[in-house]
Amino acid sequence: CSLKKTATNTVFAQGVSESRLMFIGEAPGAEEDRNGVPFCGASGQLLDLMLSHIGLSRAENFYITNTLFWRPPGNRQPTQEELDICRPFVEKHIALVNPKILVLVGGTATKSVLGDSRGITRLRGQLGSIRVEGQDYPVLPTFHPAYLLRNPSAKREVWDDLKQVMAELDRLGIPRRKESQ
């Protein structure tokens, strides 16, 4: 992917791959490119705060990555060609992590992973599935935290999505921190 030539760092993933809960976002932003860590800027801090309220943390029980591993110049929207080039690697990543729940964060990640042209507003909150390497994975699209920073009223909808994640984790017997249960 030509984005590697203009990026400072490869931003691959962070968290506990064995946790069985995987988040996939769009692409690294400026802060992520500087640090080589996904979702470490303001939107990542908001995501971490929201997830902490349902007993989740990167250090303990979730794994996070992006559909692209390099920042597009000027923080522009990824092109379809860039997403298509990286898609086989994202699919292999999903297969290797083998999540019990896959949360797609934002419209670009949702469109890229699901191959669905409907917008995130129509798809968010709907538990669906994708098939990767012969395996079905439950998928829940939700709004990107950067969207929430610009549109705080949408936090209620994301809270509903997180309650779905929490219920699915509980149904599957996947532990979270005790204090949030």
Kinemage of the C-alpha trace (Angstrom):
@kinemage 1
@onewidth
@group {chain A} dominant
@subgroup {mainchain}
@vectorlist {calphas} color= white
{ca cys a 1} P 0.000 0.000 0.000
{ca ser a 2} L 1.497 3.309 -1.085
{ca leu a 3} L 0.353 4.931 2.186
{ca lys a 4} L 3.335 3.341 3.893
{ca lys a 5} L 5.618 5.744 2.024
{ca thr a 6} L 3.977 8.850 3.507
{ca ala a 7} L 3.319 7.580 7.037
{ca thr a 8} L 5.644 7.912 10.000
{ca asn a 9} L 4.697 4.581 11.587
{ca thr a 10} L 2.812 1.415 10.826
{ca val a 11} L -0.151 1.366 13.201
{ca phe a 12} L -1.120 -2.277 13.470
{ca ala a 13} L -3.025 -3.157 16.645
{ca gln a 14} L -3.123 -2.972 20.422
{ca gly a 15} L -4.773 -4.944 23.175
{ca val a 16} L -5.341 -8.557 24.088
{ca ser a 17} L -5.864 -10.663 20.970
{ca glu a 18} L -7.060 -13.629 23.056
{ca ser a 19} L -9.889 -11.547 24.554
{ca arg a 20} L -12.339 -12.555 21.787
{ca leu a 21} L -13.574 -8.961 21.367
{ca met a 22} L -12.152 -7.079 18.388
{ca phe a 23} L -12.702 -3.479 17.310
{ca ile a 24} L -11.852 -2.282 13.805
{ca gly a 25} L -11.674 1.411 12.971
{ca glu a 26} L -10.890 3.337 9.818
{ca ala a 27} L -7.268 4.466 9.624
{ca pro a 28} L -4.693 6.089 11.874
{ca gly a 29} L -4.903 9.827 12.459
{ca ala a 30} L -1.988 12.167 13.151
{ca glu a 31} L -1.577 11.160 16.806
{ca glu a 32} L -1.756 7.447 15.973
{ca asp a 33} L 0.798 7.900 13.180
{ca arg a 34} L 3.181 9.683 15.577
{ca asn a 35} L 2.856 7.033 18.295
{ca gly a 36} L 2.271 3.865 16.262
{ca val a 37} L -0.771 3.025 18.416
{ca pro a 38} L -4.375 2.804 17.149
{ca phe a 39} L -6.987 5.080 18.699
{ca cys a 40} L -4.599 7.011 20.959
{ca gly a 41} L -5.802 10.528 20.133
{ca ala a 42} L -8.855 12.343 21.469
{ca ser a 43} L -11.301 9.930 19.836
{ca gly a 44} L -9.392 6.960 21.228
{ca gln a 45} L -9.498 8.459 24.702
{ca leu a 46} L -13.276 8.827 24.391
{ca leu a 47} L -13.572 5.240 23.155
{ca asp a 48} L -11.475 3.965 26.071
{ca leu a 49} L -13.623 5.935 28.531
{ca met a 50} L -16.867 4.582 27.071
{ca leu a 51} L -15.553 1.010 27.087
{ca ser a 52} L -14.309 1.342 30.654
{ca his a 53} L -17.947 1.905 31.672
{ca ile a 54} L -18.780 -1.614 30.514
{ca gly a 55} L -15.688 -3.184 32.062
{ca leu a 56} L -13.396 -3.203 29.048
{ca ser a 57} L -9.803 -2.077 28.665
{ca arg a 58} L -7.093 -2.636 26.071
{ca ala a 59} L -4.783 -3.995 28.737
{ca glu a 60} L -7.274 -6.641 29.864
{ca asn a 61} L -9.996 -7.655 27.491
{ca phe a 62} L -10.262 -6.184 24.006
{ca tyr a 63} L -8.208 -5.839 20.848
{ca ile a 64} L -8.252 -2.913 18.414
{ca thr a 65} L -6.973 -2.309 14.888
{ca asn a 66} L -7.925 -0.438 11.705
{ca thr a 67} L -8.858 -1.193 8.099
{ca leu a 68} L -5.652 0.617 7.074
{ca phe a 69} L -2.367 0.438 8.934
{ca trp a 70} L -0.970 3.770 7.694
{ca arg a 71} L -2.306 7.315 7.915
{ca pro a 72} L -3.636 8.782 4.681
{ca pro a 73} L -1.862 12.103 3.951
{ca gly a 74} L -3.622 15.106 5.447
{ca asn a 75} L -5.934 12.750 7.331
{ca arg a 76} L -8.015 12.389 4.183
{ca gln a 77} L -10.658 9.699 3.689
{ca pro a 78} L -9.115 6.397 2.530
{ca thr a 79} L -9.674 5.578 -1.122
{ca gln a 80} L -11.528 2.444 -2.161
{ca glu a 81} L -8.309 1.200 -3.777
{ca glu a 82} L -6.404 1.561 -0.482
{ca leu a 83} L -9.151 -0.255 1.408
{ca asp a 84} L -9.231 -3.009 -1.219
{ca ile a 85} L -5.448 -3.485 -1.056
{ca cys a 86} L -5.542 -3.864 2.736
{ca arg a 87} L -8.761 -5.907 2.946
{ca pro a 88} L -7.096 -9.357 2.633
{ca phe a 89} L -4.803 -8.439 5.522
{ca val a 90} L -7.747 -7.239 7.618
{ca glu a 91} L -9.595 -10.480 6.878
{ca lys a 92} L -6.556 -12.574 7.820
{ca his a 93} L -6.235 -10.465 10.975
{ca ile a 94} L -9.858 -11.256 11.862
{ca ala a 95} L -9.297 -14.964 11.226
{ca leu a 96} L -6.161 -15.033 13.393
{ca val a 97} L -7.769 -13.165 16.297
{ca asn a 98} L -10.961 -15.247 15.883
{ca pro a 99} L -13.202 -12.826 17.796
{ca lys a 100} L -16.539 -13.840 19.254
{ca ile a 101} L -17.715 -10.264 18.634
{ca leu a 102} L -16.402 -7.819 16.041
{ca val a 103} L -17.283 -4.142 16.510
{ca leu a 104} L -16.874 -1.933 13.441
{ca val a 105} L -16.127 1.635 14.462
{ca gly a 106} L -17.376 4.192 11.949
{ca gly a 107} L -18.711 4.274 8.439
{ca thr a 108} L -15.480 3.577 6.583
{ca ala a 109} L -14.683 0.466 8.633
{ca thr a 110} L -18.266 -0.737 8.294
{ca lys a 111} L -18.356 -0.228 4.532
{ca ser a 112} L -14.920 -1.782 4.065
{ca val a 113} L -15.402 -4.875 6.225
{ca leu a 114} L -19.038 -5.572 5.381
{ca gly a 115} L -18.852 -4.477 1.760
{ca asp a 116} L -22.183 -2.733 2.329
{ca ser a 117} L -22.864 0.601 0.660
{ca arg a 118} L -25.542 1.650 3.153
{ca gly a 119} L -24.402 4.360 5.541
{ca ile a 120} L -23.368 3.904 9.157
{ca thr a 121} L -26.543 5.671 10.325
{ca arg a 122} L -28.627 2.859 8.819
{ca leu a 123} L -26.346 0.015 9.935
{ca arg a 124} L -25.243 1.044 13.431
{ca gly a 125} L -26.682 -0.955 16.256
{ca gln a 126} L -27.705 -3.889 14.049
{ca leu a 127} L -26.019 -7.143 14.964
{ca gly a 128} L -25.098 -8.943 11.762
{ca ser a 129} L -22.382 -11.292 10.622
{ca ile a 130} L -19.603 -11.689 8.090
{ca arg a 131} L -17.927 -14.781 6.752
{ca val a 132} L -14.133 -14.820 6.736
{ca glu a 133} L -12.163 -17.900 5.723
{ca gly a 134} L -15.198 -20.133 6.169
{ca gln a 135} L -16.020 -18.823 9.649
{ca asp a 136} L -18.969 -16.594 10.590
{ca tyr a 137} L -18.298 -13.676 12.926
{ca pro a 138} L -20.972 -11.584 14.695
{ca val a 139} L -20.539 -7.928 13.740
{ca leu a 140} L -21.913 -4.776 15.332
{ca pro a 141} L -21.335 -1.428 13.561
{ca thr a 142} L -21.310 1.726 15.674
{ca phe a 143} L -20.419 5.382 15.275
{ca his a 144} L -16.782 6.459 15.385
{ca pro a 145} L -15.818 8.374 18.547
{ca ala a 146} L -14.577 11.257 16.357
{ca tyr a 147} L -18.184 11.593 15.189
{ca leu a 148} L -19.293 11.677 18.834
{ca leu a 149} L -16.844 14.485 19.571
{ca arg a 150} L -18.525 16.517 16.814
{ca asn a 151} L -22.065 15.275 17.615
{ca pro a 152} L -22.346 14.596 21.363
{ca ser a 153} L -26.081 13.853 21.079
{ca ala a 154} L -25.185 10.578 19.280
{ca lys a 155} L -23.535 9.223 22.445
{ca arg a 156} L -26.876 7.792 23.559
{ca glu a 157} L -27.017 5.621 20.423
{ca val a 158} L -23.477 4.368 20.965
{ca trp a 159} L -24.331 3.619 24.592
{ca asp a 160} L -27.163 1.427 23.285
{ca asp a 161} L -24.659 -0.316 21.006
{ca leu a 162} L -22.273 -0.878 23.910
{ca lys a 163} L -25.097 -2.378 25.955
{ca gln a 164} L -25.568 -4.850 23.095
{ca val a 165} L -21.856 -5.692 23.229
{ca met a 166} L -22.108 -6.149 26.985
{ca ala a 167} L -25.140 -8.439 26.654
{ca glu a 168} L -23.438 -10.508 23.959
{ca leu a 169} L -20.266 -10.846 26.066
{ca asp a 170} L -22.394 -11.978 29.011
{ca arg a 171} L -24.355 -14.415 26.827
{ca leu a 172} L -21.100 -15.948 25.574
{ca gly a 173} L -19.589 -16.066 29.077
{ca ile a 174} L -16.728 -13.746 28.132
{ca pro a 175} L -15.518 -11.996 31.286
{ca arg a 176} L -15.275 -8.280 31.853
{ca arg a 177} L -13.922 -6.495 34.923
{ca lys a 178} L -16.085 -7.360 37.923
{ca glu a 179} L -16.783 -3.797 39.075
{ca ser a 180} L -18.742 -2.974 35.907
{ca gln a 181} L -20.991 -6.043 35.876
